[in-house]
Structure formats: structure tokens, C-alpha cells
Amino acid sequence: MHGTEFRLLGPVGIWQGEQGLGPTAAQQRSVLAMLLLEPGRVVSVDRLVMAVWGEDPPGSARNAVQVQISKLRRILAALPDTELSTSAQGYCLTVDQERVDLHRFRELVREARTVGDGPAGDLLHAALQLWRGPALADVAGGWLPETVGTGLEEERRAVVEECAAIDLRSGRHQEAAAVLSPLVAEHPLRERSVGLLMEALSRSGRRADALALFRGTRQRYVDELGIEPGDELQRLHRKVLDAQPAGADRAGVALAGADAAPTATDQTHAAPATPAAPATTATTPAPAAPATTVTPASTPAPASPAAPPPSAPQDASPQPPSHSPPSADVAVPQQLPADVVHFTGRDRELAGLDALLRPAPGAGTGPGTAAMISVIAGSGGLGKTTLAVHWAHRVCDRFPDGQLYVNLRGFGPTGSAMTPSEAVRGFLDAFQVPAHRIPATVEAQTALYRSLLAGRRVLILLDNARDAEQVRPLLPGAPGCLVLLTSRNELTGLVVAEQAQPLPLDLLDRAEARELLARRLGSERVAAEPEAVEDVITVCAGLPLALAIVAARAATHPGFSLEALARELHDARGSLDAFDGGDATTDVRAVFSWSYHTLGTDAARLFRLLGVHPGPDISAPAVASLMGLPVPQARRLLLQLTRAHLLTERSPGQYALHDLLRAYATELAEAYDSEDDRRAALHRTLDHYLHTAVAAGRVFTPQRTPLTLPAAQPGVWTESFADYGEALTWFTAEHHVLVAAQQQAAESGFEPHAWQLAWSLAEFLDQLGHWHDQGVVHTVALDAARRADNLAGQAHAHHGLGLADLRMAQYDRARDHLMCALDLHGKTGNPASQALIHVALNLAGERQGRHEEGLYHAQRTLELYREVGQRSGEAYALNNVGWAYAMVGQYQQTLVHCEKALRMLQQAHDGRGASAAWDSLGYAHHRLGDHEQAIVCYRNAVELRRERGERVRAAETMYRLGSAQLAADDVPGARETWRQALTMFDALGHPDAGRVRKELGRLG
């Protein structure tokens, strides 16, 4: 086999490793794709013309195909065992199907369906990891994606469902919960997914979370569909209530899900394992919110395909040909927040939005050459988001490939608008792009995002945008999609340059405002007090947010007369200056104030202090720390605020404030809470996130020596974690909050928290592939540590920046940061931290082929650990030194060092380190010609690594095991071992996959 591979499952092309060889033109990619769909078979010119232009080709189409074939031949000529031949019937591309990702995917699936769960799971995960985006993502035209791509996507979804069933049967409950949470967030009414998540939570001992999930799901069924959940969910609910392991006898359940491939570091450079200190105690972690990393303003609700309502336009532009509506289990993003039940008015604006779906006069029936864009603009509180979400739900069936939503936080009291890169990364996560497939640079991530959208019909709702520059990177590059924007700015630049359609939003007129109150309070109650209703409308000035709050207060207090409410509004003369509509009748603060004044003392204090929190979300343990209260009491206060409509429970256990309410809370805090009290609340909040992040890190990466932190402030609650899965769930849910908290710490004079939070996030960001965030938070950390003149903080920040650059192959820059860290740790007298820097420099040397330099750094690591008497570090360093000797050909030295390391690691019951030592010993024995002993060592390493779920390192050892078996003349054994290794490498996107494929090809 050869290192060249042909890809159809994502961007189409030819790759050598991760280097694209072409083709660069979309028409060439279409021709190549048609040939690769059936390698070795003749494809007629007519079919190639159809692939490029669809049903309406130009007169020059056949000549154009010949030109593209000639260009393809120039690319293919340099590739061995590849031939593009011509016949009277058409063209034929001869290539080994194993080199085409689509056919490799199908073969892996076929093989998985013939074996047991253990190998089947690995095979199916390997098959899914071959997908790098929507099939045929960047070909010309829409014919191929719509006719062929749709079927390929159905194949992928079927495999995802099989993987989830295997995960459940294999007892990987925590992993299943972490993987299923975003899936359930996108498809909250999908019974099988919800059922599987309930099972995973229940089996993991999280019975309360499983019950909360059922309650939320049932409420959605009742509110949105008017029905109860099905029998299967009801049965699971009863079993959870009875505290029985839900579904323990249902080994054959097939539920949708995906296995996130773990990230592992190179075994020879693993940081030493140190005993984890016991977590400072607190409460049970808050239930994980089933949500993607995109930040919606409220709980995502499904956009179920349905017939358009009578008011929706019936002459809208047609669907692409042969594009079937997605079935209920299609894995597409459905992130729209819930629609409001009592939407009122806005007929003119809805008609304007409906017009977007009609072809312009003289434009023909095609989709045009660019995505449609509309900007809903107006001041705060006018209901821009409500209108956008309502219309999006009305037309969601026109966009069968999904609906994306993000709150860009363009306007808010903190001023921390979401960056385009953060939004793009959230959308990639929504499309379930594996972390190791996501490029390192923002530009490449944006290109991947646009490739995913190419040829698809997706509705993209960009809420609360600040300016055109924030939005432009999020716009699709091809037709078929529709972008709906809301902003307090007019975004004139988009109107001029991108021909966006402006839709200015104004106050409701009196008739619309009256209808809003009647819908929410009932026609009889409104008709009974017409003068009071008119008074309320006058005071609210047609501001939808103000009217909605008044209506909510009246509805929850049916004994209050509307006249009394109107008088209360007149009497409450506050001033929300930033949101003054321009006259005395548009004072939204008065509307907020009566809700606030109905709260008890503690609930009112919580509401005010929420203005201190960095946002965008907050959990009950964080609220407890903010207030300095027990978690149960914090939950009760959250319930009061939620019922008063001053807070929204966006997902189970996660709460959010509307930006106007946050501004109001901030103003109240400044008015009623002293600066010392506000700073103390922020201090407790930062302590909560820092101490909890360090506690999660002890479980997430137990081999890492934790920071020594000062004691948390009184009243701080630190969450505890039982295992890796719980820690991963917490980091995923709190990722954006932690980044915001670190930024606020730096801006508020809490410099130690700023660099320590960066340190605590480093391993999560590294393993999940958030390397851009890694660079950002450590840049902030470095600035904060410099302001505080803290050398240790500067050293850790340089270390984090160096690791981020290593991941992104910026080796020279990484070396500069690591050398700075090494020097600073020397000045602070921290040899253990210096040892970790030498570990990273050792890795950098090996990556660049500078093996003598790598040996030097490995030896310095060993010397430093011995100097400080850290036995675990010494054992790891001995193995690293042994491996470094192997890289320079001194295999006897490898045996001496690694055998000693193995004894120490076995005495410490350190399976992770022992597996690395066995692997190093196997490599040395192999090179010395003792192949049988090498095989024994390698098998010991593989067994340990499989037990720990270390798939990367297990695959690397299996590759070396196959080499030893081949040297021992065990050809069948080598072939089988390499096949298993290749399956795992393909699943992980590992660069060694090509090398293993080549070795298998030589065996025949």
C-alpha cells in the first residue's frame, strides 16, 4: 500500500498524509468523486457531465469534462498503482479500494457486523473517524451531494447508532453520558437518544440527573407535541425511580451516539504520575447540561420538520432535487431555542422574511450564487430574537440539513462579545467534527466550517451581533443556506457589501400590544379593564419585553387588578439609562423593578450579585459560592428567580440572564452592595472555578502534579469528581465560563487566579484540541503574571504557550517559550517544574528528528527528579532516557534504563508508566534480534494500554508488535496485528496509518 489516500467523506481530494495534493478546482473534484465512487469501472461522459452541472449542463460541458480529465491525469501520473484510462464508453480510474476512504469505511462496517462487541466497537469507531465532514463537501454544483451524498449520510448515521448500542453494552456509562449529552441537546425529543442517556446516567450512579432529564423531556413532549413520551421512556423512568439499573437486560438497544476518540500524548514523554491529593470537598457536581459548545440564549429546542403553516409562503424556492426531508433520527444540528407560545403581531416583518424564500424577479428558479442574508435590527427589548426564532421555526422544514444558533453576545454589560473563532469552533462541534480533525488555525477552521455548509440547506441564526466584522467569518461561502442576523446596530456594511436584506424593527403598535396582552392574559380579563390595559400599553410604549414582563406578573397573580399593576408601573420611576427609549414612557427599569421587589432578601441579593458573575451561564454550586451559601439553599433561590422570570434555566442545572436583566442586576449591585461585598463575591466565584478546575484536573490527568493553592474563601463550594467521565463532562459544560472567568480575573486585579485558571484548563484544552483557546488563555495568563511580577506564573504561562505551539507544529516558537519557562523555573528554584519543561523539549527534539538533543533533555529530566527525590518522576524519566537511547541506536542502554523503570513502576502499581516501559523494552529487544522476547514485551504493553483505554498508545505498540512478529517469521500474526493497528490508527486520524497500510500491502 502507499501513503496516498483518496477522500470522499468530507472535502474531496487526494492526500499524502495531511498534505493535500489536489485537485484545487471544484469541477475537477466532482469528476474525481464520480470516478472514485466506483474505482475500476467505466464512468460515461454523460454521468460526469451530470455530476458537475446536474440536469441543465452548458453546451460545452463534454469538452469541459475532457479538460478536467486531462488536468486530473497530471495529478495522478505521479501516484504509483494508479491509472486513469480512456475507452469508447468513458473513463476508468483504477486504484486499490483500500486507499479510498468511502470503500474503507464500508469494509470496516461490514467486518464489524461479523464480530463481537469488543472488536466491532473499534471497527465502527474507526469507520466513523474516516469522516471529515459532510460527504462530497466541496464538489461543484448540488447534484452529487443531493443524490449521492444524502445516501452516504444515511450510512454514517446507521453506524453511529450501532456504536452507541455497543458503548452501552460494554459498560462505558460515563463516556456514553459525555458523548450523548450534545446529541440529546440537538434532538431533545428523540426518544432513543434520551433513553440511552437516561440509562447511562442511571448506571453511573447519577439517578437524580436521569430523572431530571426525563422530567425535562416529558415537559417538552407535552408543551410542543401535546403528547406523553412513549412506552420505552416511561418504562425507563419507572426503573430509575425504583433505583434499578435501567435497561440492564436490553443488550440489543440501538440508539444514536458517537464515541469521542481520546487524545493521548506520546508515551515516551508522558508526565510522571503523582498521587492525587484528595479533593477539597463540596457538593455533588451539577447535572451535565446536554448542550453543544455553541452558546444559545435558551434551551435548544428541536426544529421538527412539519408542513408550513397557512401563513408561510407557498411559492418559496424549491428544495434541491432528490433531497429527501430528514427523518426523525437524522444527525443534523437543531439548535433553535424554543419558540414562544403566544407570539403576537409582526405581520409585516414576517412577510418580509417570507419574501427571502421567494426567487427574485428575473432570477430564475436556481439558488443563486450566494447565501441569503437578512438583518433584523433595532434597540434592546424590541423582540428581535423572539421574531427571528419564531420565523425560523415556521420555515425550518425548508432547511433539512439543520439549523444553527449562536448568541454572539455583541451587546451586554461585560462587553465580552464572542469572537468569530469561538463561534466557528462551536459550530464545528455542533456538526460533531472530531477534535483531532479540527485544524489549528482560525482561518482553517473557518474554511472547514464553510466546506461543511457547501451544498447543504442550513438556516443559521446569528443572534445579538456587534458589527459586520464579527459576522463576516460566519457567513457561508455558497448558496443554499440562509443567514438570519439580529443586532442593535444596522450593520450597514453587510447591507452594502454582502447585499444583506435589512429588516428594521420598531415598537409594537397599540393593536399589536393589546393582542399580546389578550393572548397572555385571556380576552375576558383584558376586555374587563380596557382603561387599565390602555394605561399599561402607554407606559410600556409598545416595548415587547416590557409588555411580556407585565403580562407574566398579571398572569401569576390573577387576583391583582390590571389597574393596580398600571398604577404600580406609574409609581416605579427608576431609570435604566442605557435602555431609555427616548421619552418617559419607555422605561424598562420600572418593569424590572416590580419583579425584583417581590423577591425575598436572599433571592434579591442573588439577583444583584449575578451582575458580578462573568457569565454566560452559571450552575448551582457556582451560585452557592457567589452567595456564600449551601448549595441546597442556592437551588431554592434559583427556583425563585426562575419563577419570577428574572432568570432562565437554559438546560438542567445551567442558568442564564438576558442581557437587559444582567445590566439591571449590575446596576442594582452597584447601588445596594458595597464595592467590598461585590469584590468578595467575585473572589468566591473565582475561587470556586479555580479549586473545582484543579479538583477535576486531578481525575482528568492524575499523573499531573497539581498546583498548591491557598485556601479558598469561606463559603466557597468545590465540586468533586469520581472519575474521568465526570471531570470531562464538567470541563465541557463550563469551558466558556472558565475562559470568561479567567479574563475577568485578569481585568479585575485577581492576577494569581488568572494564571492559575489557565494552568488548570491546559490539559482539557490540549486533549480536546482547543489549541487556539490554549494560546489565548496563556497569553492572558502571561500578562497577568507579569503585572503581578510572579515568576512562577510567568513560567507556567510560557510552558502552556510552548505546548500550544508544539501542537500546531510551531517548533521554533515553542522552543522559545519553553526555554523562557526553563529559565524562570530555574530562578524560582523549582527543579520539578524544570523537569517537565525538559520533557516537552525532549518531545520537540524527537518531533524534529534531533535525537541527540532529545537524549540530553531526557537525561536532564532524570537528574532533576533524582535531585528532588520524586520517585514517580524518576521512573518515568528512566523510561524516557531509555527510549531516547533507542532513538540513537544504543539498545543495551535502553534495556538497562527501562528494566529499572519497569520495576519501579510496577512497585508503584502504575499501569500507565509500566505499559510505556514494556513498550520501550520490546523495541530494544526487537532491534537486538531477540524477536520472541520483543513480542512478549509488546503484548504486555498492549494489554495494559487496552485495559486503560489508551487507544493511541495501544495502536502504536501494536504496530511495533507486528514488526516483531514479521521478523520472527509469523506472517499471519503480523498481518492480523497490523490490521488491528490500522483500524485504530484510522479511527484516530494518526499519521502512522499510511505506514501501516504500506506494510500490509507488502505482505499481500
CORPECOR-V450842 format. One record per residue. N is the residue number from 0. RES is the residue in one small letter. PSI is psi as a letter, one per 30 degrees, with the letter a starting at -180 (* if undefined). Layout:
N:RES:PSI  N:RES:PSI
This chain:
0:m:l  1:h:l  2:g:f  3:t:k  4:e:l  5:f:k  6:r:k  7:l:f  8:l:i  9:g:b  10:p:k  11:v:k  12:g:a  13:i:k  14:w:k  15:q:j  16:g:b  17:e:g  18:q:k  19:g:k  20:l:f  21:g:a  22:p:l  23:t:f  24:a:k  25:a:e  26:q:e  27:q:e  28:r:e  29:s:e  30:v:e  31:l:e  32:a:e  33:m:e  34:l:e  35:l:f  36:l:e  37:e:i  38:p:k  39:g:f  40:r:k  41:v:k  42:v:k  43:s:l  44:v:e  45:d:e  46:r:e  47:l:e  48:v:e  49:m:e  50:a:e  51:v:e  52:w:f  53:g:b  54:e:f  55:d:i  56:p:l  57:p:l  58:g:f  59:s:g  60:a:e  61:r:e  62:n:e  63:a:e  64:v:e  65:q:e  66:v:e  67:q:e  68:i:e  69:s:e  70:k:e  71:l:e  72:r:e  73:r:e  74:i:e  75:l:f  76:a:e  77:a:f  78:l:k  79:p:l  80:d:h  81:t:k  82:e:k  83:l:j  84:s:l  85:t:k  86:s:l  87:a:f  88:q:f  89:g:b  90:y:k  91:c:k  92:l:j  93:t:j  94:v:k  95:d:k  96:q:f  97:e:f  98:r:f  99:v:k  100:d:e  101:l:e  102:h:e  103:r:e  104:f:e  105:r:e  106:e:e  107:l:e  108:v:e  109:r:e  110:e:e  111:a:e  112:r:g  113:t:g  114:v:l  115:g:l  116:d:e  117:g:d  118:p:f  119:a:e  120:g:e  121:d:e  122:l:e  123:l:e  124:h:e  125:a:e  126:a:e  127:l:e  128:q:f  129:l:f  130:w:k  131:r:g  132:g:a  133:p:k  134:a:k  135:l:h  136:a:e  137:d:h  138:v:l  139:a:k  140:g:a  141:g:f  142:w:e  143:l:e  144:p:e  145:e:e  146:t:e  147:v:e  148:g:e  149:t:e  150:g:e  151:l:e  152:e:e  153:e:e  154:e:e  155:r:e  156:r:e  157:a:e  158:v:e  159:v:e  160:e:e  161:e:e  162:c:e  163:a:e  164:a:e  165:i:e  166:d:e  167:l:e  168:r:f  169:s:f  170:g:g  171:r:i  172:h:e  173:q:e  174:e:e  175:a:e  176:a:e  177:a:e  178:v:e  179:l:f  180:s:e  181:p:e  182:l:e  183:v:e  184:a:e  185:e:f  186:h:i  187:p:f  188:l:g  189:r:j  190:e:e  191:r:e  192:s:e  193:v:e  194:g:e  195:l:e  196:l:e  197:m:e  198:e:e  199:a:e  200:l:e  201:s:e  202:r:f  203:s:g  204:g:g  205:r:i  206:r:e  207:a:e  208:d:e  209:a:e  210:l:e  211:a:e  212:l:e  213:f:e  214:r:e  215:g:e  216:t:e  217:r:e  218:q:e  219:r:e  220:y:e  221:v:e  222:d:e  223:e:f  224:l:f  225:g:g  226:i:l  227:e:l  228:p:l  229:g:l  230:d:e  231:e:e  232:l:e  233:q:e  234:r:e  235:l:e  236:h:e  237:r:e  238:k:e  239:v:e  240:l:e  241:d:g  242:a:h  243:q:l  244:p:j  245:a:k  246:g:g  247:a:f  248:d:g  249:r:i  250:a:f  251:g:g  252:v:k  253:a:j  254:l:k  255:a:k  256:g:l  257:a:k  258:d:j  259:a:k  260:a:k  261:p:l  262:t:k  263:a:l  264:t:l  265:d:k  266:q:f  267:t:f  268:h:g  269:a:k  270:a:k  271:p:k  272:a:k  273:t:k  274:p:k  275:a:k  276:a:k  277:p:k  278:a:k  279:t:j  280:t:l  281:a:b  282:t:l  283:t:k  284:p:k  285:a:k  286:p:k  287:a:k  288:a:k  289:p:j  290:a:l  291:t:l  292:t:f  293:v:k  294:t:j  295:p:l  296:a:f  297:s:l  298:t:k  299:p:k  300:a:k  301:p:k  302:a:i  303:s:k  304:p:k  305:a:l  306:a:k  307:p:k  308:p:l  309:p:e  310:s:f  311:a:k  312:p:k  313:q:f  314:d:g  315:a:l  316:s:k  317:p:l  318:q:l  319:p:k  320:p:k  321:s:g  322:h:j  323:s:k  324:p:k  325:p:k  326:s:l  327:a:f  328:d:g  329:v:k  330:a:i  331:v:l  332:p:k  333:q:i  334:q:g  335:l:k  336:p:l  337:a:k  338:d:l  339:v:k  340:v:e  341:h:h  342:f:k  343:t:k  344:g:a  345:r:h  346:d:e  347:r:e  348:e:e  349:l:e  350:a:e  351:g:e  352:l:e  353:d:e  354:a:f  355:l:f  356:l:f  357:r:k  358:p:k  359:a:l  360:p:k  361:g:g  362:a:f  363:g:a  364:t:f  365:g:l  366:p:g  367:g:a  368:t:g  369:a:l  370:a:k  371:m:k  372:i:k  373:s:k  374:v:j  375:i:j  376:a:k  377:g:l  378:s:l  379:g:k  380:g:g  381:l:f  382:g:h  383:k:e  384:t:e  385:t:e  386:l:e  387:a:e  388:v:e  389:h:e  390:w:e  391:a:e  392:h:e  393:r:e  394:v:g  395:c:f  396:d:f  397:r:f  398:f:i  399:p:f  400:d:g  401:g:l  402:q:k  403:l:k  404:y:k  405:v:k  406:n:j  407:l:f  408:r:h  409:g:e  410:f:k  411:g:l  412:p:f  413:t:f  414:g:g  415:s:i  416:a:k  417:m:k  418:t:l  419:p:e  420:s:e  421:e:e  422:a:e  423:v:e  424:r:e  425:g:e  426:f:e  427:l:e  428:d:e  429:a:e  430:f:g  431:q:h  432:v:k  433:p:k  434:a:e  435:h:f  436:r:f  437:i:k  438:p:l  439:a:e  440:t:l  441:v:e  442:e:e  443:a:e  444:q:e  445:t:e  446:a:e  447:l:e  448:y:e  449:r:e  450:s:e  451:l:e  452:l:f  453:a:k  454:g:g  455:r:l  456:r:j  457:v:k  458:l:k  459:i:j  460:l:j  461:l:j  462:d:k  463:n:h  464:a:k  465:r:e  466:d:l  467:a:e  468:e:e  469:q:f  470:v:e  471:r:e  472:p:f  473:l:f  474:l:k  475:p:l  476:g:g  477:a:l  478:p:l  479:g:e  480:c:l  481:l:k  482:v:k  483:l:k  484:l:k  485:t:k  486:s:l  487:r:f  488:n:l  489:e:f  490:l:h  491:t:e  492:g:e  493:l:e  494:v:e  495:v:e  496:a:e  497:e:g  498:q:h  499:a:k  500:q:j  501:p:k  502:l:i  503:p:k  504:l:k  505:d:l  506:l:l  507:l:k  508:d:l  509:r:e  510:a:e  511:e:e  512:a:e  513:r:e  514:e:e  515:l:e  516:l:e  517:a:e  518:r:e  519:r:e  520:l:f  521:g:k  522:s:e  523:e:e  524:r:e  525:v:e  526:a:f  527:a:f  528:e:i  529:p:e  530:e:e  531:a:e  532:v:e  533:e:e  534:d:e  535:v:e  536:i:e  537:t:e  538:v:e  539:c:f  540:a:g  541:g:g  542:l:j  543:p:e  544:l:e  545:a:e  546:l:e  547:a:e  548:i:e  549:v:e  550:a:e  551:a:e  552:r:e  553:a:e  554:a:e  555:t:f  556:h:i  557:p:f  558:g:f  559:f:k  560:s:l  561:l:f  562:e:e  563:a:e  564:l:e  565:a:e  566:r:e  567:e:e  568:l:e  569:h:e  570:d:f  571:a:j  572:r:i  573:g:a  574:s:j  575:l:i  576:d:e  577:a:f  578:f:h  579:d:k  580:g:f  581:g:f  582:d:l  583:a:f  584:t:g  585:t:h  586:d:j  587:v:f  588:r:e  589:a:e  590:v:e  591:f:e  592:s:e  593:w:e  594:s:e  595:y:e  596:h:f  597:t:f  598:l:l  599:g:l  600:t:e  601:d:e  602:a:e  603:a:e  604:r:e  605:l:e  606:f:e  607:r:e  608:l:f  609:l:f  610:g:f  611:v:f  612:h:k  613:p:f  614:g:a  615:p:f  616:d:l  617:i:k  618:s:l  619:a:e  620:p:e  621:a:e  622:v:e  623:a:e  624:s:e  625:l:e  626:m:f  627:g:h  628:l:l  629:p:l  630:v:e  631:p:e  632:q:e  633:a:e  634:r:e  635:r:e  636:l:e  637:l:e  638:l:e  639:q:e  640:l:e  641:t:e  642:r:e  643:a:g  644:h:g  645:l:f  646:l:k  647:t:k  648:e:j  649:r:e  650:s:l  651:p:j  652:g:f  653:q:k  654:y:l  655:a:l  656:l:k  657:h:l  658:d:e  659:l:e  660:l:e  661:r:e  662:a:e  663:y:e  664:a:e  665:t:e  666:e:e  667:l:e  668:a:e  669:e:f  670:a:e  671:y:f  672:d:k  673:s:l  674:e:e  675:d:e  676:d:e  677:r:e  678:r:e  679:a:e  680:a:e  681:l:e  682:h:e  683:r:e  684:t:e  685:l:e  686:d:e  687:h:e  688:y:e  689:l:e  690:h:e  691:t:e  692:a:e  693:v:e  694:a:e  695:a:e  696:g:e  697:r:e  698:v:e  699:f:e  700:t:i  701:p:f  702:q:f  703:r:k  704:t:j  705:p:l  706:l:l  707:t:j  708:l:k  709:p:l  710:a:k  711:a:l  712:q:l  713:p:k  714:g:f  715:v:k  716:w:k  717:t:k  718:e:l  719:s:l  720:f:k  721:a:e  722:d:a  723:y:e  724:g:e  725:e:e  726:a:e  727:l:e  728:t:e  729:w:e  730:f:e  731:t:e  732:a:e  733:e:g  734:h:e  735:h:e  736:v:e  737:l:e  738:v:e  739:a:e  740:a:e  741:q:e  742:q:e  743:q:e  744:a:e  745:a:e  746:e:f  747:s:g  748:g:g  749:f:i  750:e:e  751:p:e  752:h:e  753:a:e  754:w:f  755:q:e  756:l:e  757:a:e  758:w:e  759:s:f  760:l:f  761:a:e  762:e:e  763:f:e  764:l:e  765:d:e  766:q:f  767:l:g  768:g:g  769:h:i  770:w:f  771:h:e  772:d:e  773:q:e  774:g:e  775:v:e  776:v:e  777:h:f  778:t:e  779:v:e  780:a:e  781:l:e  782:d:e  783:a:e  784:a:e  785:r:e  786:r:e  787:a:f  788:d:h  789:n:j  790:l:e  791:a:e  792:g:e  793:q:e  794:a:e  795:h:e  796:a:e  797:h:e  798:h:e  799:g:e  800:l:e  801:g:e  802:l:e  803:a:e  804:d:e  805:l:e  806:r:e  807:m:g  808:a:g  809:q:i  810:y:e  811:d:e  812:r:e  813:a:e  814:r:e  815:d:e  816:h:e  817:l:e  818:m:e  819:c:e  820:a:e  821:l:e  822:d:e  823:l:e  824:h:e  825:g:e  826:k:e  827:t:f  828:g:h  829:n:i  830:p:e  831:a:e  832:s:e  833:q:e  834:a:e  835:l:e  836:i:e  837:h:e  838:v:e  839:a:e  840:l:e  841:n:e  842:l:e  843:a:e  844:g:e  845:e:e  846:r:e  847:q:g  848:g:g  849:r:i  850:h:e  851:e:e  852:e:e  853:g:e  854:l:e  855:y:e  856:h:e  857:a:e  858:q:e  859:r:e  860:t:e  861:l:e  862:e:e  863:l:e  864:y:e  865:r:e  866:e:e  867:v:f  868:g:h  869:q:j  870:r:e  871:s:e  872:g:e  873:e:e  874:a:e  875:y:e  876:a:e  877:l:e  878:n:e  879:n:e  880:v:e  881:g:e  882:w:e  883:a:e  884:y:e  885:a:e  886:m:f  887:v:g  888:g:g  889:q:i  890:y:f  891:q:e  892:q:e  893:t:e  894:l:e  895:v:e  896:h:e  897:c:e  898:e:e  899:k:e  900:a:e  901:l:e  902:r:e  903:m:e  904:l:e  905:q:e  906:q:e  907:a:g  908:h:h  909:d:j  910:g:e  911:r:e  912:g:e  913:a:e  914:s:e  915:a:e  916:a:e  917:w:e  918:d:e  919:s:e  920:l:e  921:g:e  922:y:e  923:a:e  924:h:e  925:h:e  926:r:f  927:l:f  928:g:f  929:d:i  930:h:e  931:e:e  932:q:e  933:a:e  934:i:e  935:v:e  936:c:e  937:y:e  938:r:e  939:n:e  940:a:e  941:v:e  942:e:e  943:l:e  944:r:e  945:r:e  946:e:e  947:r:f  948:g:g  949:e:i  950:r:e  951:v:e  952:r:e  953:a:e  954:a:e  955:e:e  956:t:e  957:m:e  958:y:e  959:r:e  960:l:e  961:g:e  962:s:e  963:a:e  964:q:e  965:l:e  966:a:f  967:a:g  968:d:g  969:d:i  970:v:e  971:p:e  972:g:e  973:a:e  974:r:e  975:e:e  976:t:e  977:w:e  978:r:e  979:q:e  980:a:e  981:l:e  982:t:e  983:m:e  984:f:e  985:d:e  986:a:e  987:l:f  988:g:h  989:h:k  990:p:f  991:d:f  992:a:e  993:g:e  994:r:e  995:v:e  996:r:e  997:k:e  998:e:e  999:l:e  1000:g:e  1001:r:e  1002:l:f  1003:g:*
